[in-house]
Amino acid sequence: MSPKTVGLAVAILAAAGLVALLKFGPSGGPAGDSRGLLLHLPLATDLEDHSRFKHPIKVVGKVQIEDAAARFPGDGHLEAPHLSLEKKPFAVSMWLMAPVMMANQWLLDQWHSDDVNHHLSLFLSGAIPAIAFEGNNARSRRKGLLGNDWNHLVFVFNGEQQQIWLNGEMVGNAAAQPYEGTEGATIIGRPHETTNTRLPFDGWMRDLRVYEGYFERSRIVALRAAGPQAR
């Protein structure tokens, strides 16, 4: 390969790296990895978005900071703008403590329509975490949340599978088509419609992160290692 060809290849790689840096931001290390980070609510001292986008967060009801975590009392939620997750891999990471394991407590919801793959739902069915794209879902087959303790949950779509990671272990997965919703606010702690079978979240939440792009196991393990200690 000629020096000119090598130089051209290096220039192309450098340009690609710059594009990735501008889009996803630099890696902040294992505990603060910001690659592809679209939304970050630490929920330790405030209810604001600490990502580089600084999305406005609407507080509805009685959600408040309590003991360095967001307390969701079952009649309140947070609302962020629509996040573009359609037709791409993504991940949602959070720490939860749920004192009461009620059926179908909603953790995060983004509703475009009731068509298949147009409604993103992350929820608990009792102690069992689940992810759904409307008619296209996965849930834990082996383990549920530990009661009255902090649990680290990561919901992943890797382009071919929905995955659920609980405390550093993949506890559920299923083949899935991509999520296709292009509209709808990102609601945290409540479904887009509250019915008898869909309940707001009653518990504590910390360090909610929404990422676009592939999300490796090493990043999941690092986020768990950096998380809050059990109360």
N, C-alpha and C positions, 0 to 999 in steps of 0.2 A: 504494500500500500504506500503510495507516495506521500511525502510530507504535506502536500496541499490537500489530499484526501483526508488525512488524519486531522488536519486543522479544521476542515469543514465539519467532520464528525463531532469534534470537540465543541465547536460552536453550536451545532444543533442540540447536543446534549445540554449545554449550558442554558440555551434558550428554553428548552423544555423544563429544566429545573426552575428557572425563574418564573415560568407560567404556573407551575405547581406551587411555588412559594407564595405567589400573589393570590392564588385561589384558596389554598388551604392553610397558609401561615406556617411558621417554623415549628418544629417539634419543641415542645416545652419540657421535655423529659418525661419519664414514666408517670409521674403524678400529675403533670399539667400538659399532657400531649394535646396540642391544638390543631393537628392536621385534620382538616375537614370539619372542624367544630362550628356548627351552625347556631347553637344555643347552649348557654351554660348558666344555670341557676345554682350557685353554691348553697343558697338557702341557710346560711349560717348566721349572717348578721342582717340580711335584707332580702327582699323578694325581687331583685333586679337581675337583668341579664348581664353577665360579666364577659360574654364573648366579645370579639372585636366588632360585631354588628350592633351591639347595644339595643336589641329589640325592645320596644316598649312592652311592659308587662302590666296587664289589667288585673287588679285584685277584686274578686267578687266574693262577698260574704266575709266570713270571719277567719280566713287564713292569716296566720301571724307567726312571727318568729318566737319560738319557745324552746329554751335549753339548746340553743345553737342548731335548731332544725325548724323546718316549716311545719306547723301543726295544722292539719286539715281536719276540721271537726265534723265532717260529714254534711255540711251545708255551705260550703264555699269552694272556690277554685281559682286558678290562675289562667290567664289567657294571653298567649303570644300570637303574633301574626302567623300566617301560613308559612310553613317551611317546605322548600322544594325537595321532596324525597322520591318523587315519581320516577319509575323506570331506572332505578339505580340502587346499588347496595347502600345500606345505611345501618346505623346502630343507635340505640337509646340506652343510656346507662343511668342508674339511680340507686340510691340507698333508701330502704324502707324499714319502718317498724310499724306493724299493724297489730294493735292490742286485741282487736276483735276480727276474726276471719269470717266476714259475712260473704254471701254469694255475690259474685259479679260486681266487685268494687272497681271503678274505673280509675286508671292511672294516667293515661294520655289518650287523646282522641283527636283525629283529624277527619272531618266528614266532607266529602264532595257530593256523593249521592249514594243511594242504596244499591247501585249496580255492583256486580262482582269486581273486586279489586279497587274499589273507589272509596273505601272507608277504612282508615287505619285505627285499630283499637288495641291498646295494651291494658290488660286488666287482671284482676285476681278472681278466680272462681273458688271461694273459700280461701285456702292457703295455696292454691295451685295457680301459678302465673301462666298467662296465655297471650298470644299475639294473633291478630286477625286482620285480613285485608278485605273483609266481607265475602264470605263464602270460600275462604282460602286461608286456613289458619293452622296453628300448632299450639300445643300446650305441654307442660311438664308431664312426663310419664312416670317419673321416679320419685321426685321430691317436691315438697311444698315449703313455704316460708316457715322459719322458726318464729314462734309466737313471742311477743315482748322482748325482742332482740333485733339488732340491726341486721338486715339482709342486703346483699349486693345483687342487684338484678341487671342483666344486660340483654336486651332484645336485639337480635341481629337479623338482617336480610343480606345474604352474601351474593345475591344475583340469581341463585338457584334454590336456596333453602331459607326457611325461617328457622332461627335458632333461639333457644332460651338458655341463658347462663345464670345459675344461681350459686352465689358464693364461690365463684371460680370454676364451677363444674357445669358442663353442658348437660342439661336435664331434659331437654326436649328439642326435636327438630322434625321438619317435614318439608318435602319438596313444595315449591310455591312459584307461581307466576309473579312478576313484579307488581308492586303497588302502583296505581295509576292516577291517584287523586291529584288534581292540580288546583284545587280551591279548598277553602275552609280554614278557619283559625285553628291554632294548635292549643287545645284545651288540656290543662293539667289538673287532675283530681276530679274530673266529672265527665260523663258522656255528653255528646252533643244534645241528647234528649234524655231527661231523667224519667224513667218508668219504674214499674214495680220490679223489673228484672235487671235494671241497670242503676247502680247506686253510686253516689259520690264516695270518694275515698275518705276513710276515717282512720287517721294515724299520722305518723311523722314521715317526712321526706327530706333527704339531703342530697346535694351534689347531683342534680339532674343535668345530663349532657345529651345533646342530640348531634350526631355526626353524619356526614355524607361520606361515601367511599367505603372501601373494604376495611374491615375491623378485625385485626388479628388477635389470636388467643393471648399473645404476649401483652397486648394493650389492656385486655380485660383483667389479666392477672395483676398488672401494675396498678390499675385503678382500684382494684380490691385491696391491694396492699397499702394504698394511700388513704383508705376510707376511714370513717369515724369509728371509734371504739364503741363497743356495746355499753349502753348506759347502765 
